[in-house]
Amino acid sequence: MWGFSVRAETITDSSSNAAVVPALDFDLADTNIAPDFTAVSNRPAAKTIAVLENTNSLSITNSSAAAGTNGINPELAMAVYFATTRQPEKAEPLLVGLLAGNIPEATQKAALLELGAVVRAENDLPRAQSIYAQYLQHWPGDVKVPEILLRQGEIFRQMGLNDLALGKFYSVMTSALSLKSDQLDYYQSLVLQTQIEIAETHYLIGQFSDAADFYLRLLQNTDPALNRVQIQFRLVRSLAIIHRDNQAVAQAKDFIAHFPDAEQEPEVRYYLAEALEALGQNTEALQQVLLCLREQKSKTQNNPEVWAYWQQRVGNEIANQLFREGDYVNSLAVYINLAQLDASPGWQIPVNYQMGITYEKLLQPQKAIETYNQILARETEVGTNATPALKAVFEMARWRAGFIQWQTNAETIDHSFAETAGVITNLTTNLQANTKHE
C-alpha cells in the first residue's frame, strides 16, 4: 500500500536556462522507446523540489484479485484513457487511489509510471521528478530503469538544471548496458534517444562545439527512426555559430541536396552563404544568395513568412558585407534582387537608398540621382504614416541628390573654366610666337 506525504528537498540549480525542448511521450504498454520530437513548454528552474515520501512499506502481492477478468485493472485502463484524452484532473485521483490499495506489483509499476506522466503533463515538474525517484527506489533493478532515468533527464532540462540533466542521460547509457541480449531493440532505441537528448542539451545551453560533435556521430547512425532533417539542420547551425566554416559549407550543401523541400532550407542557405563569404569565396557566396532570392514560388508559398525573413536577411547581410569590402558590382546585384522581394515602402525605400549609394561608388552619378528621385517620389505615398527611420531616409536621399547635382554642376563649371583657360593659353602662345617672328 502506498502512503503519501510531502517533504522538502533542495537541489542545486546549476543553470537557469529555460528553453523549448523536445520531449518523449511513453506508452505504458510499450517496453520500447520511440523517438519523438514533440515540443513542450518550459518554465524557470526551481531551487526547492517538493517530493513524495513513502511513509509506509510497499505491499507487493502476486495476486490478480484487483484486476479485471482479462487481467487488466479497469481503474488503470480508465486512468490511461483520461490521460490520453488530456483529462489529467480525472486520471490523477484514479492513479493515487490505485497506489493506496492492495494491487499486484505489475499494476503498481504501471500506475506509478502513468502518474509520473500525468503530473509531468500538468507541468508539475518537481512532483513528477519525485515520483520517478520513488520508482527507482522501490525497483532499482527493473528493466524500466534506463527509461526512467531518461525521463528524469528530460525533466531536469525542462527545469533548467542542465548539468543534472546530462548526468541522468549519461546514467541511461551506463544502466542500459545491463539489459539482457533479448532486449537489443529496446537498448538500441533507448541509446539512440539518449544520444539525441545529450546533443540537444549541449545545443540548448550554447555548447555548440560539443553539440556539433554529437550531431556528427548521430548522422552516422542508419536507424530510420532518426529525424535526420532536424539533426543535420542543428549541426549546420552549430558549425556556423562556432565558425567551423569548411564543415558548415559541406554539411549545408549536403542538407540542400538531400532535403531540398525542407522548411529549414532558407536558413541553411543563409549559413552556407555566410560560411562561403567567411572563406573568401565571394563568387560562390553570391550565387547562393541569388539562388535564395530567386527561389521558385512553389517552395516559398508553403512557408512564405519564413522564406521572406531569410531571403531578406541573407541578401541584406551579404550585400552589406560585399559593399564594405568594396565589391560594389556584386553588392548592387544583390540590392537589385532584394528590392524585388517586397514592394512595401518600409522595405523597398531603404534598399533603394543603398542602391543609390552603390551607384555613387561606381561613379554613376546620374543613376544615383535617378534612384534618389525614385525614393522622393514615394514620399507622398507614405505621407503621415512615415516612420522616423523612413523620414530620415527621405532627408538623406534629398540631400544626396542635391549634393550630386551641385557637384556635377561644379565639375561642369570647372571643366568650362579649364577649356576657356586652355583657349586663352593657346591664343597667348600664338600671339607671342607671331610677335617674335615679326
C-alpha positions as CSV (number, residue, x, y, z in Angstrom):
1,M,0.0,0.0,0.0
2,W,1.3,3.4,-0.9
3,G,1.1,6.3,1.6
4,F,1.9,9.8,0.6
5,S,3.2,12.8,2.5
6,V,5.3,15.8,1.4
7,R,8.7,17.0,2.5
8,A,11.2,19.4,1.0
9,E,14.4,18.5,-0.6
10,T,16.9,21.1,-2.0
11,I,18.5,20.6,-5.4
12,T,21.3,22.8,-6.5
13,D,20.4,24.8,-9.6
14,S,23.4,24.6,-11.9
15,S,21.8,26.6,-14.6
16,S,18.9,29.0,-15.2
17,N,18.5,28.3,-18.8
18,A,14.9,27.8,-20.0
19,A,14.0,26.8,-23.5
20,V,11.6,24.8,-25.6
21,V,13.0,21.3,-25.7
22,P,12.0,18.0,-27.3
23,A,10.1,15.6,-25.1
24,L,9.4,11.9,-25.3
25,D,5.9,10.5,-24.6
26,F,5.9,7.0,-23.2
27,D,3.2,4.3,-23.7
28,L,2.7,2.3,-20.6
29,A,2.0,-0.9,-22.6
30,D,5.1,-0.5,-24.7
31,T,8.5,-1.6,-23.4
32,N,10.3,0.1,-26.3
33,I,11.0,3.8,-26.7
34,A,10.2,5.5,-30.0
35,P,11.9,8.8,-30.7
36,D,9.5,11.8,-30.7
37,F,10.4,15.5,-31.0
38,T,7.2,16.9,-29.6
39,A,7.9,20.4,-28.2
40,V,6.7,21.1,-24.7
41,S,6.7,24.4,-22.8
42,N,9.3,25.0,-20.1
43,R,9.4,27.1,-17.0
44,P,12.3,28.6,-15.0
45,A,14.3,26.3,-12.7
46,A,13.0,25.7,-9.2
47,K,15.6,25.5,-6.4
48,T,13.4,23.7,-4.0
49,I,11.6,20.5,-5.0
50,A,8.7,19.0,-3.0
51,V,8.9,15.2,-3.2
52,L,6.5,12.5,-2.2
53,E,7.7,10.5,0.8
54,N,6.6,6.9,1.2
55,T,5.8,6.6,4.9
56,N,4.6,3.0,4.8
57,S,6.2,-0.1,3.5
58,L,5.2,-1.1,0.0
59,S,2.8,-4.0,0.0
60,I,3.5,-6.2,-3.0
61,T,1.2,-9.0,-3.9
62,N,1.3,-11.5,-6.8
63,S,-2.5,-12.0,-6.9
64,S,-4.6,-10.6,-9.6
65,A,-7.6,-10.1,-7.4
66,A,-7.5,-6.3,-8.1
67,A,-7.6,-6.8,-11.8
68,G,-10.5,-7.4,-14.1
69,T,-11.4,-10.7,-15.7
70,N,-9.0,-10.1,-18.6
71,G,-6.1,-9.3,-16.3
72,I,-6.2,-5.6,-16.9
73,N,-7.1,-3.3,-14.0
74,P,-10.1,-1.4,-15.1
75,E,-9.2,1.7,-13.0
76,L,-5.8,1.8,-14.5
77,A,-7.3,1.4,-18.0
78,M,-9.7,4.3,-17.3
79,A,-6.8,6.4,-15.9
80,V,-4.8,5.8,-19.1
81,Y,-7.9,6.8,-21.2
82,F,-8.2,10.0,-19.2
83,A,-4.5,10.8,-19.6
84,T,-4.6,10.1,-23.3
85,T,-7.6,12.3,-23.8
86,R,-5.9,15.1,-21.8
87,Q,-8.1,15.0,-18.7
88,P,-5.4,14.8,-16.0
89,E,-7.7,16.0,-13.3
90,K,-9.7,12.8,-13.7
91,A,-6.7,10.5,-14.3
92,E,-4.7,11.5,-11.2
93,P,-7.3,10.6,-8.5
94,L,-7.7,7.2,-10.0
95,L,-4.0,6.5,-10.0
96,V,-3.5,7.8,-6.5
97,G,-6.4,5.6,-5.4
98,L,-4.9,2.6,-7.0
99,L,-1.5,3.1,-5.4
100,A,-3.2,3.4,-2.0
101,G,-4.8,-0.1,-2.4
102,N,-3.6,-3.7,-2.5
103,I,-2.7,-4.3,-6.1
104,P,-0.2,-6.5,-7.9
105,E,3.3,-5.3,-8.4
106,A,2.9,-5.0,-12.2
107,T,-0.1,-2.8,-11.7
108,Q,1.8,-0.7,-9.1
109,K,4.6,-0.1,-11.6
110,A,2.3,0.8,-14.4
111,A,0.2,3.1,-12.2
112,L,3.3,4.9,-10.8
113,L,4.7,5.4,-14.3
114,E,1.4,6.7,-15.5
115,L,1.1,9.1,-12.5
116,G,4.5,10.5,-13.3
117,A,3.5,11.1,-16.9
118,V,0.2,12.7,-15.9
119,V,1.9,15.0,-13.3
120,R,4.5,16.0,-15.9
121,A,1.9,16.8,-18.4
122,E,0.4,19.2,-15.9
123,N,3.8,20.8,-15.8
124,D,4.3,20.0,-12.1
125,L,7.9,19.0,-12.8
126,P,9.2,18.8,-9.2
127,R,6.5,16.3,-8.3
128,A,7.0,14.3,-11.5
129,Q,10.7,14.1,-10.7
130,S,10.0,12.8,-7.2
131,I,7.5,10.1,-8.5
132,Y,10.1,8.7,-10.8
133,A,12.7,8.8,-8.0
134,Q,10.3,6.6,-5.9
135,Y,10.1,4.2,-8.8
136,L,13.9,3.8,-8.8
137,Q,13.9,3.5,-5.1
138,H,11.5,0.6,-5.0
139,W,12.6,-1.2,-8.2
140,P,16.3,-0.4,-8.7
141,G,16.9,-3.4,-10.9
142,D,13.8,-3.1,-13.1
143,V,14.0,-3.2,-16.8
144,K,12.4,0.2,-17.0
145,V,15.2,1.9,-15.0
146,P,17.1,3.3,-18.1
147,E,13.8,4.7,-19.4
148,I,13.0,6.3,-16.0
149,L,16.5,7.9,-16.0
150,L,15.8,9.3,-19.4
151,R,12.5,10.9,-18.3
152,Q,14.3,12.4,-15.3
153,G,16.9,13.9,-17.5
154,E,14.3,15.5,-19.7
155,I,12.5,16.9,-16.7
156,F,15.8,18.3,-15.3
157,R,16.4,20.0,-18.6
158,Q,12.9,21.4,-18.7
159,M,13.6,22.9,-15.2
160,G,16.8,24.5,-16.5
161,L,19.1,22.1,-14.4
162,N,21.2,21.2,-17.4
163,D,24.2,19.6,-15.6
164,L,21.8,17.3,-13.7
165,A,20.1,16.5,-16.9
166,L,23.3,15.5,-18.6
167,G,24.2,13.4,-15.6
168,K,20.9,11.5,-15.9
169,F,21.4,11.0,-19.7
170,Y,24.9,9.5,-19.2
171,S,23.4,7.3,-16.4
172,V,21.0,5.9,-19.0
173,M,23.9,4.8,-21.2
174,T,25.5,3.0,-18.2
175,S,22.4,1.3,-17.0
176,A,21.3,0.2,-20.5
177,L,24.4,-1.9,-20.7
178,S,23.0,-4.2,-18.1
179,L,20.0,-5.1,-20.3
180,K,19.7,-8.6,-21.5
181,S,20.5,-9.6,-25.0
182,D,16.9,-10.4,-25.8
183,Q,16.2,-6.6,-25.3
184,L,18.6,-5.5,-28.0
185,D,16.0,-3.5,-29.9
186,Y,14.9,-1.7,-26.7
187,Y,18.6,-1.0,-25.9
188,Q,19.3,0.4,-29.4
189,S,16.3,2.7,-29.4
190,L,17.0,3.8,-25.8
191,V,20.6,4.6,-26.6
192,L,19.7,6.5,-29.8
193,Q,17.1,8.7,-28.0
194,T,19.6,9.4,-25.2
195,Q,22.3,10.4,-27.6
196,I,19.8,12.8,-29.2
197,E,18.9,14.2,-25.8
198,I,22.6,14.7,-24.9
199,A,23.2,16.5,-28.2
200,E,20.1,18.7,-27.8
201,T,21.1,19.6,-24.2
202,H,24.6,20.8,-25.3
203,Y,22.9,22.7,-28.1
204,L,20.3,24.4,-25.9
205,I,22.9,25.6,-23.4
206,G,25.1,27.0,-26.1
207,Q,27.8,24.4,-26.1
208,F,27.8,24.3,-29.8
209,S,31.2,22.6,-30.3
210,D,30.1,19.6,-28.2
211,A,26.7,19.6,-29.8
212,A,28.2,19.5,-33.3
213,D,30.4,16.6,-32.4
214,F,27.3,14.6,-31.1
215,Y,25.2,15.5,-34.1
216,L,28.0,14.3,-36.4
217,R,28.1,11.0,-34.7
218,L,24.3,10.7,-34.8
219,L,24.3,11.2,-38.6
220,Q,26.4,8.1,-38.9
221,N,23.6,6.1,-37.4
222,T,21.4,4.5,-40.1
223,D,18.4,4.0,-37.8
224,P,15.3,5.1,-39.9
225,A,13.7,6.5,-36.7
226,L,16.3,9.2,-36.6
227,N,15.0,12.7,-37.6
228,R,17.8,13.4,-40.0
229,V,16.4,16.7,-41.2
230,Q,16.4,18.1,-37.7
231,I,19.7,16.6,-36.7
232,Q,21.6,17.9,-39.7
233,F,19.9,21.3,-39.5
234,R,21.1,21.7,-35.9
235,L,24.5,20.5,-37.0
236,V,24.8,23.2,-39.7
237,R,23.7,25.9,-37.4
238,S,26.1,24.8,-34.7
239,L,29.0,24.7,-37.1
240,A,28.1,28.1,-38.4
241,I,28.0,29.6,-35.0
242,I,31.4,28.3,-34.0
243,H,32.9,29.3,-37.4
244,R,33.9,25.8,-38.5
245,D,33.3,27.2,-41.9
246,N,34.6,24.4,-44.1
247,Q,32.4,21.8,-42.3
248,A,29.5,24.2,-42.3
249,V,29.7,24.5,-46.1
250,A,30.0,20.8,-46.6
251,Q,27.1,20.0,-44.3
252,A,24.9,22.8,-45.7
253,K,25.4,21.6,-49.3
254,D,24.6,18.0,-48.3
255,F,21.5,19.2,-46.5
256,I,20.2,21.1,-49.5
257,A,21.0,18.2,-51.8
258,H,19.1,15.6,-49.6
259,F,16.3,17.8,-48.3
260,P,15.5,20.4,-51.0
261,D,12.0,20.9,-49.8
262,A,12.7,21.1,-46.0
263,E,11.3,24.1,-44.3
264,Q,14.8,24.9,-42.9
265,E,16.3,25.3,-46.4
266,P,16.3,29.1,-46.5
267,E,18.1,29.3,-43.1
268,V,20.6,26.7,-44.3
269,R,21.3,28.7,-47.4
270,Y,21.9,31.7,-45.2
271,Y,24.5,29.8,-43.2
272,L,26.0,28.4,-46.4
273,A,26.4,31.9,-47.9
274,E,27.9,33.3,-44.6
275,A,30.4,30.4,-44.4
276,L,31.4,30.8,-48.1
277,E,31.9,34.6,-47.6
278,A,34.0,34.0,-44.5
279,L,36.2,31.6,-46.5
280,G,36.7,34.3,-49.1
281,Q,34.7,32.5,-51.8
282,N,32.6,35.6,-52.6
283,T,31.5,34.5,-56.1
284,E,30.0,31.2,-54.8
285,A,28.5,33.1,-51.8
286,L,26.9,35.5,-54.2
287,Q,25.5,32.6,-56.3
288,Q,23.9,31.1,-53.1
289,V,22.4,34.5,-52.2
290,L,20.9,35.0,-55.7
291,L,19.5,31.4,-55.7
292,C,17.9,32.1,-52.3
293,L,16.4,35.4,-53.5
294,R,15.2,34.0,-56.8
295,E,13.8,30.8,-55.2
296,Q,10.9,29.4,-57.1
297,K,7.4,30.3,-55.8
298,S,6.4,26.6,-55.4
299,K,8.7,26.5,-52.5
300,T,8.2,29.9,-50.9
301,Q,4.4,29.7,-50.9
302,N,4.5,26.8,-48.4
303,N,6.3,29.0,-45.8
304,P,6.1,32.5,-47.1
305,E,6.9,34.3,-43.9
306,V,9.9,32.0,-43.2
307,W,11.2,32.4,-46.7
308,A,10.7,36.2,-46.7
309,Y,12.6,36.5,-43.4
310,W,15.6,34.5,-44.5
311,Q,15.7,35.9,-48.1
312,Q,15.8,39.4,-46.7
313,R,18.3,38.6,-44.0
314,V,20.7,36.6,-46.2
315,G,20.5,39.2,-49.0
316,N,20.9,42.2,-46.8
317,E,23.8,40.9,-44.8
318,I,25.8,39.6,-47.7
319,A,25.1,42.7,-49.8
320,N,26.3,44.9,-47.0
321,Q,29.4,42.8,-46.5
322,L,30.3,43.0,-50.2
323,F,29.8,46.7,-50.1
324,R,32.1,47.1,-47.1
325,E,34.7,45.1,-48.9
326,G,34.5,47.4,-52.0
327,D,32.8,44.8,-54.2
328,Y,30.2,47.3,-55.5
329,V,29.2,45.5,-58.6
330,N,28.1,42.3,-56.8
331,S,26.6,44.2,-53.9
332,L,24.5,46.2,-56.4
333,A,23.3,42.9,-58.0
334,V,22.1,41.7,-54.6
335,Y,20.4,45.0,-53.7
336,I,18.5,45.0,-57.0
337,N,17.2,41.5,-56.2
338,L,16.4,42.5,-52.7
339,A,14.2,45.4,-53.8
340,Q,12.0,42.9,-55.7
341,L,11.2,40.8,-52.7
342,D,8.8,43.3,-51.1
343,A,7.2,46.4,-52.6
344,S,6.3,48.0,-49.3
345,P,7.9,51.4,-48.6
346,G,9.3,50.2,-45.3
347,W,11.4,47.6,-47.1
348,Q,12.0,48.9,-50.6
349,I,12.9,52.5,-49.8
350,P,16.0,51.7,-47.6
351,V,17.1,49.1,-50.1
352,N,16.8,51.7,-52.9
353,Y,18.9,54.1,-50.8
354,Q,21.7,51.6,-50.6
355,M,21.5,51.2,-54.4
356,G,21.9,54.9,-54.8
357,I,25.0,54.9,-52.5
358,T,26.4,52.0,-54.5
359,Y,25.8,53.8,-57.8
360,E,27.8,56.7,-56.4
361,K,30.7,54.3,-55.5
362,L,30.6,53.0,-59.1
363,L,30.9,56.6,-60.4
364,Q,27.5,56.6,-62.0
365,P,26.1,59.9,-60.6
366,Q,23.1,60.1,-62.9
367,K,21.9,56.6,-61.9
368,A,22.3,57.6,-58.3
369,I,20.2,60.8,-58.8
370,E,17.5,58.8,-60.6
371,T,17.4,56.3,-57.7
372,Y,17.2,59.1,-55.1
373,N,14.4,60.8,-57.0
374,Q,12.5,57.5,-57.2
375,I,12.7,57.4,-53.4
376,L,11.5,61.0,-53.1
377,A,8.6,60.3,-55.4
378,R,7.2,57.9,-52.8
379,E,7.2,60.5,-50.1
380,T,3.6,61.4,-50.9
381,E,2.6,57.8,-50.9
382,V,3.9,57.3,-47.4
383,G,2.5,60.6,-46.2
384,T,2.0,61.0,-42.4
385,N,2.5,57.2,-41.9
386,A,6.2,57.6,-42.4
387,T,8.2,56.2,-39.5
388,P,11.2,58.2,-38.1
389,A,13.5,55.9,-40.0
390,L,11.8,56.5,-43.3
391,K,11.7,60.2,-42.7
392,A,15.5,60.1,-42.2
393,V,15.9,58.1,-45.5
394,F,13.9,60.7,-47.4
395,E,16.0,63.5,-45.9
396,M,19.3,61.8,-46.8
397,A,18.1,61.0,-50.3
398,R,17.1,64.6,-50.8
399,W,20.5,65.8,-49.5
400,R,22.5,63.4,-51.6
401,A,20.5,64.1,-54.8
402,G,21.1,67.8,-54.2
403,F,24.8,67.3,-53.4
404,I,25.4,65.2,-56.5
405,Q,23.7,67.8,-58.7
406,W,25.7,70.6,-57.1
407,Q,28.9,68.5,-57.6
408,T,28.0,67.8,-61.2
409,N,27.4,71.5,-61.9
410,A,30.6,72.4,-60.2
411,E,32.5,69.9,-62.2
412,T,30.9,71.3,-65.4
413,I,31.8,74.8,-64.5
414,D,35.4,73.7,-63.7
415,H,35.5,71.9,-66.9
416,S,34.3,75.0,-68.7
417,F,36.8,77.2,-67.0
418,A,39.5,74.7,-67.9
419,E,38.5,74.8,-71.5
420,T,38.4,78.6,-71.6
421,A,41.8,78.8,-69.9
422,G,43.2,76.4,-72.5
423,V,41.9,78.6,-75.3
424,I,43.4,81.7,-73.7
425,T,46.7,80.0,-73.2
426,N,46.8,78.9,-76.8
427,L,45.9,82.4,-78.1
428,T,48.6,83.9,-75.9
429,T,51.2,81.4,-77.0
430,N,50.3,82.0,-80.7
431,L,50.4,85.8,-80.2
432,Q,53.8,85.7,-78.6
433,A,55.1,83.5,-81.3
434,N,53.8,85.8,-84.1
435,T,55.3,88.9,-82.3
436,K,58.7,87.3,-82.0
437,H,58.6,86.3,-85.7
438,E,57.9,89.9,-86.7
